[in-house]
Amino acid sequence: MTLQLHDHNTVQPVEADWSVLSDPQVKSVAEAVARGFARDYGLTLEYEDAYQEAVIIAAERAPYVRQLLAEAGPGLLHRWFSQRLRDRWLTEAKRRSGLVSYEAAQAAERTGL
């Protein structure tokens, strides 16, 4: 048996298929990934936000999620969700970490830095 899975990031709009979330394994894996991200990146990402991102990812790529689950099981689905969530969320978190807060800017202005 040869496993051929392809995940292509496309720029074109995607029609979300929310029915994929009716599969208990998909929901369970999305919850587990969200808990892990909330634990590891709790200062920048809460569980609810991580879970919302995970279900959006699942709905946007429902056929692939179903194929991945059927052919490779929940372990690979967990890894795939983690990679997609990391791609989406950590890129934004890195961008925000380079910004200066209003309070820090005000303090620097007062001290002349």
Summary of the structure (lengths in Angstrom):
residues: 113
radius of gyration: 18.0
end to end distance: 63.6
largest distance: 67.2
contacts: 270
relative contact order: 0.15
helix: 72%
strand: 0%
